[in-house]
Amino acid sequence: MISDPLEDLDPASWSTLDRIGRIMHVKEADLQGTLNAIVATAVSTIDNAEYAGVNLLDHGRFVPQAVAGQPPLTLDALQQKTGTGPCIDSSRDQQTLRVDDVATDPRWPVYAATAVSLGVASMLCVPLWVDEQRLGSVSLYGREPYGFAGHHEQLANLFATHAALVLADARRTEQLRVALTHRDVIGQAKGILMERHRVTAQAAFDMLAQHSQRTNRKLTVVCQQLTETGQLT
C-alpha cells in the first residue's frame, strides 16, 4: 500500500502550506512579482533555507529568474556559464536533488568550490512542473551541512507543486498581456498607414508585413517604430 505523503505532515507543516497559498497570491498574476514571491516565501517558510532561487527552462535553456540572497545570484550565473550544476540537473531532469554536504559532494566540483566559498554548505533543489510541462526548479541553500532532512524535502516538494501552479498561471497571464499589447500596437500602426495612404486595413497590414520581411525585423518592432516615430525605416 502506497502511503499518502500528506499523512506525515505535522500541524506546523499544514500551517506552512496555508501561509504559502496566501503569501504567493500576487495581484494580477504579475510574472516577476510571482517569481519574487516564490523565493521570498521559500526562505520564510522552509526551515534552514537561508537563500533561495527560481530558475526556468526556456526552450531547454537554463534561465535564472529570481533570487533571495547573494549566493544564488552568483551560483546561477556560474551554472549558465558552465552548463552544469544541481539547479540545471533538477530543472532538466525534473528530479529532486539533495546535497547534504556541498564540500564533499563530487558531482559538480567547480560549482561546489564556489558554493563553499560563498558559505553554502547544503542544498535542496526541487522541480517545477505542471501537466508534464517542465517549468524549471526552486533551489534552497543552507549554511550548515545536512541542513535539509526528509521532512524538508517533503515540504519543499509540496511547496514546489503549489509554486508551479501559481507560476503557470502567471506565465499565461503575462503571455496574454503581451499578446494584447502587440495587437494594440499593430492596430495603431495600421491606422496610421490607412489614414496616410487612404488604404484598407488589410492593405495597411500587408505593407507592414512586407516591410518586416524586407528589413528582417519582427512585425511588432516595425509597428512600434512607426507609432513612435511616424516613419518606416
VOKE-450000 format. One line per field, with one value per residue (C-alpha): residue number from 1; x, y, z. Coordinates in nm, 4 decimals. Layout:
<rs>
num	[NUM,...]
X	[X,...]
Y	[Y,...]
Z	[Z,...]
</rs>
This chain:
<rs>
num	[1,2,3,4,5,6,7,8,9,10,11,12,13,14,15,16,17,18,19,20,21,22,23,24,25,26,27,28,29,30,31,32,33,34,35,36,37,38,39,40,41,42,43,44,45,46,47,48,49,50,51,52,53,54,55,56,57,58,59,60,61,62,63,64,65,66,67,68,69,70,71,72,73,74,75,76,77,78,79,80,81,82,83,84,85,86,87,88,89,90,91,92,93,94,95,96,97,98,99,100,101,102,103,104,105,106,107,108,109,110,111,112,113,114,115,116,117,118,119,120,121,122,123,124,125,126,127,128,129,130,131,132,133,134,135,136,137,138,139,140,141,142,143,144,145,146,147,148,149,150,151,152,153,154,155,156,157,158,159,160,161,162,163,164,165,166,167,168,169,170,171,172,173,174,175,176,177,178,179,180,181,182,183,184,185,186,187,188,189,190,191,192,193,194,195,196,197,198,199,200,201,202,203,204,205,206,207,208,209,210,211,212,213,214,215,216,217,218,219,220,221,222,223,224,225,226,227,228,229,230,231,232,233]
X	[0.0000,0.1403,0.1451,-0.0020,0.2741,0.0149,-0.0472,0.3053,0.2690,0.2536,0.0305,0.3198,0.3667,-0.0046,0.0130,0.3102,0.1190,-0.1712,0.0641,0.2215,-0.1142,-0.1883,0.1548,0.2063,-0.1137,0.0211,-0.2066,-0.2945,-0.0649,0.2367,0.5108,0.8150,0.6162,0.5184,0.8801,0.9911,0.7107,0.8160,1.1756,1.0727,0.8124,1.0557,1.3062,1.0434,0.8600,1.1130,1.3457,1.7219,1.6694,1.8880,1.8724,1.6598,1.6458,1.3985,1.5236,1.3117,1.3628,1.3150,1.3210,1.5698,1.7851,1.8536,1.7437,1.7780,1.4723,1.4667,1.6799,1.6679,2.0253,2.3563,2.4921,2.2175,2.2818,2.6496,2.5910,2.3168,2.5404,2.8133,2.5746,2.4708,2.8360,2.9469,2.6227,2.6422,2.5171,2.2431,1.9852,2.0332,2.0060,1.6916,1.5305,1.6271,1.5662,1.2736,1.4093,1.4593,1.8273,1.9507,2.3127,2.3883,2.7452,2.8448,3.2122,3.2346,2.9838,3.1769,2.9112,2.9836,3.3388,3.3638,3.0176,3.0853,3.4082,3.2329,2.9356,3.1598,3.3443,3.0066,2.9123,2.6722,2.7067,2.3901,2.1242,1.7831,1.6625,1.3032,1.1482,0.8635,0.6207,0.2554,0.0797,0.4066,0.5371,0.8832,0.8942,1.2262,1.3218,1.3342,1.6661,1.7154,2.0537,2.1665,2.4687,2.5312,2.5981,2.2974,2.0691,1.7822,1.6303,1.3488,1.0705,1.2295,1.2346,0.8718,0.7581,0.9712,0.8104,0.4622,0.5716,0.7039,0.3725,0.1854,0.4508,0.4356,0.0590,0.0894,0.3794,0.1991,-0.0978,0.1313,0.3030,-0.0303,-0.1398,0.1890,0.1589,-0.1953,-0.0822,0.1981,-0.0374,-0.2846,-0.0056,0.1155,-0.2362,-0.2798,0.0467,-0.0236,-0.3697,-0.2217,0.0344,-0.2334,-0.4413,-0.1508,-0.0983,-0.4708,-0.5008,-0.1769,-0.2254,-0.6049,-0.5907,-0.7885,-0.6927,-0.5729,-0.3622,-0.2062,-0.1248,0.0314,0.2540,0.3716,0.4332,0.6309,0.8445,0.9049,1.0301,1.2488,1.4183,1.4301,1.2671,0.9705,0.6350,0.5775,0.9141,0.8257,0.4851,0.6300,0.8777,0.6024,0.3809,0.6719,0.8396,0.5809,0.8367,0.9027,1.2803]
Y	[0.0000,0.3382,0.5875,0.9325,1.1921,1.4305,1.1945,1.2574,1.6351,1.7800,2.0776,2.3204,2.1961,2.2297,2.5853,2.6484,2.5286,2.7542,3.0534,2.9589,2.9727,3.3162,3.4779,3.3754,3.5432,3.8244,4.0980,4.0498,3.7426,3.9581,3.7200,3.8808,3.9531,3.5862,3.4741,3.7098,3.5853,3.2237,3.2760,3.5008,3.2501,2.9596,3.1275,3.2370,2.9042,2.6215,2.5704,2.6078,2.7693,3.0797,3.1621,3.0565,3.0852,3.0142,2.9040,2.8404,2.6350,2.8406,2.6070,2.3878,2.6790,2.7341,3.0890,3.2318,3.4401,3.5428,3.5024,3.5680,3.6375,3.6905,3.3307,3.2066,3.5013,3.4104,3.0354,3.0611,3.2757,3.0130,2.7377,2.9384,2.9753,2.6150,2.4363,2.2164,2.2240,2.0919,2.3524,2.2690,1.8960,1.9369,2.1615,1.9462,1.6023,1.7077,1.5370,1.6417,1.6758,1.6984,1.7905,1.7097,1.8386,2.0599,2.0451,1.6682,1.6112,1.5018,1.5702,1.9367,2.0195,2.3722,2.4631,2.3113,2.5062,2.8341,2.7466,2.6677,2.9975,3.1745,2.9978,2.7444,2.4061,2.2184,2.2433,2.1180,2.1556,2.0681,2.0667,2.2887,2.1215,2.1312,1.8757,1.7265,2.0758,2.1297,2.4838,2.4764,2.4403,2.6031,2.5776,2.6164,2.6877,2.6146,2.7430,2.4156,2.0633,1.8311,2.1304,1.9533,1.6252,1.4102,1.6290,1.9369,1.7554,1.6518,2.0001,2.1544,1.9289,2.0254,2.3876,2.3414,2.1915,2.4975,2.7324,2.5658,2.6154,2.9806,3.0302,2.8639,3.0954,3.3993,3.2950,3.2544,3.5962,3.7507,3.5902,3.7235,4.0687,4.0676,3.9435,4.2228,4.4813,4.3524,4.3602,4.7195,4.8427,4.6632,4.8219,5.1671,5.1201,5.0032,5.3094,5.5419,5.3852,5.3720,5.7442,5.8354,5.6293,5.6007,5.2217,4.9401,4.7682,4.4607,4.6698,4.8523,4.5215,4.3904,4.6992,4.6383,4.2679,4.3367,4.5959,4.3468,4.0889,4.3363,4.4645,4.1245,4.2661,4.1410,4.2850,4.4226,4.6042,4.7637,4.8690,5.0084,5.2196,5.3555,5.4521,5.6219,5.7986,5.8059,5.6523,5.3125,5.2861]
Z	[0.0000,-0.1018,0.1830,0.1416,0.1995,0.3385,0.6302,0.7587,0.7792,1.1279,1.2217,1.1693,0.8129,0.7406,0.8744,0.6457,0.3403,0.4325,0.4529,0.1201,-0.0543,0.0868,0.0504,-0.3122,-0.4270,-0.6441,-0.7747,-1.1433,-1.1510,-1.2335,-1.3526,-1.1913,-0.8780,-0.8614,-0.9034,-0.6278,-0.4030,-0.4573,-0.3399,-0.0516,0.0651,0.0375,0.2691,0.5192,0.5443,0.4985,0.7936,0.7330,0.3917,0.4183,0.0467,-0.2491,-0.6252,-0.9055,-1.2450,-1.5531,-1.8666,-2.1827,-2.4833,-2.2987,-2.1813,-1.8112,-1.7265,-1.3711,-1.2784,-0.9127,-0.6006,-0.2292,-0.1192,-0.2992,-0.3246,-0.5611,-0.7941,-0.8288,-0.8453,-1.1076,-1.3264,-1.2907,-1.3981,-1.7026,-1.7972,-1.7371,-1.8245,-1.5171,-1.1583,-0.9306,-1.0327,-1.4003,-1.3350,-1.1260,-1.3887,-1.6875,-1.5370,-1.3179,-1.0118,-0.6520,-0.5614,-0.2040,-0.1413,0.2218,0.2218,-0.0683,0.0284,-0.0173,-0.2991,-0.6128,-0.8785,-0.9595,-0.8418,-0.9866,-0.8617,-0.5192,-0.4708,-0.5475,-0.3283,-0.0315,-0.0768,-0.0536,0.2678,0.1164,0.2866,0.1833,-0.0876,-0.1869,-0.5466,-0.6351,-0.9842,-1.1010,-1.3407,-1.4438,-1.6662,-1.7932,-1.8708,-1.7240,-1.5897,-1.4032,-1.0375,-0.6958,-0.5100,-0.1353,0.0234,0.3797,0.5732,0.7565,0.6223,0.6362,0.6647,0.4894,0.6023,0.4691,0.6068,0.4477,0.1142,0.1520,0.2390,-0.0380,-0.2972,-0.1803,-0.1884,-0.5437,-0.6557,-0.5338,-0.6725,-1.0148,-1.0372,-0.9383,-1.1798,-1.4704,-1.4156,-1.4035,-1.7274,-1.9058,-1.7826,-1.8972,-2.2411,-2.2757,-2.1653,-2.4242,-2.6957,-2.6219,-2.6262,-2.9631,-3.1023,-2.9896,-3.1421,-3.4708,-3.4775,-3.4167,-3.6943,-3.9357,-3.8500,-3.9301,-4.2747,-4.3509,-4.2814,-4.4587,-4.7753,-4.7820,-4.7935,-4.6338,-4.3078,-4.4991,-4.7341,-4.4395,-4.2712,-4.5927,-4.6102,-4.2542,-4.3160,-4.6338,-4.4547,-4.1747,-4.4252,-4.6150,-4.3018,-4.1283,-3.8154,-3.6189,-3.7174,-3.3685,-3.3776,-3.7119,-3.5800,-3.2575,-3.4543,-3.6771,-3.3842,-3.2055,-3.4996,-3.7738,-4.0092,-4.1656,-4.1949]
</rs>
